[in-house]
């Protein structure tokens, strides 16, 4: 059975990061998750926690931790303007144009198709990829973010097809359901079961 970190052991990782000079809360959480994954990997090889944690720390050098803490902006994989405010503003603007295009369609206003096509393309190939880029930079769990992007893309295409053509795309709908269920199981249900199991073990101790 895979050896999971206890809450006490995870707190030790948090303490190590704070002692190393990492002070931003979100950055601490993301780096703690990364160190926890490495530590559990070495635990699976049969080492105890202390040895596994030391090996994980060797993989992520203290110098690197300090550089990340002191130069957070330099480690972002996106331009400085691409923050939450920009993404929210861009999303509101594009979604507004898309909805306006739908209203034009229902009112039989000329050029509605052009407005809908352009706004749909911007959402699909600009907004969603930018959200993915932003999330990949701030999140340690890359697989979660990529799977979430695929689900969001498929779900939006399903909704757009229905709103525009009044029909459901079986391909987009089925892919949305499949990727949505995978995301739900892997990143919500399994962690919840794991946390409950750890809590029971701690109570038993």
QUIKABEL-V707898 format. One record per residue. RES is the residue in one small letter. PHI is phi in whole degrees, -180 to 180 (999 if undefined). OMEGA is omega as a letter, one per 20 degrees, with the letter a starting at -180 (* if undefined). Layout:
RES:PHI:OMEGA / RES:PHI:OMEGA
This chain:
x:999:a / x:-66:a / x:-83:r / x:-99:r / x:-72:r / x:-83:r / x:-63:r / x:-63:a / x:-67:r / x:-64:r / x:-64:r / x:-65:r / x:-65:r / x:-59:a / x:-62:r / x:-63:a / x:-65:r / x:-63:r / x:-67:a / x:-81:r / x:106:r / x:-83:a / x:-116:a / x:-75:a / x:-56:a / x:-66:r / x:-67:r / x:-60:a / x:-62:a / x:-65:a / x:-73:r / x:-64:r / x:-62:a / x:-65:r / x:-65:r / x:-64:r / x:-61:r / x:-65:a / x:-63:r / x:-65:r / x:-63:r / x:-74:r / x:-61:r / x:-65:r / x:-87:r / x:107:r / x:-78:r / x:-80:a / x:-62:a / x:-59:a / x:-66:a / x:-64:a / x:-66:r / x:-63:r / x:-67:r / x:-65:r / x:-66:r / x:-67:r / x:-70:r / x:-116:a / x:-62:r / x:-61:r / x:-61:r / x:-64:r / x:-62:a / x:-67:r / x:-64:r / x:-66:a / x:-66:a / x:-85:a / x:-130:a / x:-57:a / x:-62:a / x:-68:a / x:-97:r / x:-80:a / x:-89:r / x:-145:r / x:-60:a / x:-60:a / x:-71:a / x:-83:r / x:-114:a / x:-62:a / x:-62:r / x:-63:a / x:-64:r / x:-65:a / x:-63:a / x:-64:a / x:-64:a / x:-62:a / x:-64:a / x:-68:r / x:-66:r / x:-64:r / x:-64:r / x:-63:r / x:-65:r / x:-61:r / x:-64:r / x:-65:r / x:-63:r / x:-61:a / x:-63:a / x:-69:r / x:-94:r / x:59:r / x:-87:a / x:-58:r / x:72:a / x:-64:a / x:-62:r / x:-62:a / x:-63:a / x:-66:a / x:-63:a / x:-64:a / x:-67:r / x:-66:r / x:-65:r / x:-65:r / x:-67:a / x:-71:a / x:-114:r / x:-128:a / x:-63:a / x:-64:r / x:-64:r / x:-66:r / x:-63:r / x:-63:r / x:-59:r / x:-64:a / x:-68:r / x:-65:a / x:-76:a / x:-96:a / x:-114:r / x:-80:a / x:-91:a / x:-68:a / x:-60:r / x:-62:a / x:-69:r / x:-66:r / x:-64:r / x:-64:r / x:-63:r / x:-61:r / x:-64:a / x:-62:a / x:-63:a / x:-65:a / x:-65:r / x:-64:r / x:-63:r / x:-63:a / x:-66:a / x:-63:r / x:-60:a / x:-69:a / x:-67:a / x:-85:a / x:-107:a / x:58:r / x:-149:a / x:-96:r / x:-85:a / x:-61:a / x:-63:a / x:-67:a / x:-65:a / x:-65:r / x:-67:r / x:-63:a / x:-65:a / x:-63:a / x:-68:r / x:-65:r / x:-67:r / x:-62:r / x:-61:a / x:-62:a / x:-70:a / x:-72:a / x:-107:r / x:-122:a / x:-70:a / x:-61:r / x:-61:r / x:-65:r / x:-63:a / x:-63:a / x:-64:r / x:-65:r / x:-66:r / x:-63:r / x:-62:r / x:-64:r / x:-63:r / x:-65:r / x:-67:r / x:-68:r / x:-72:*
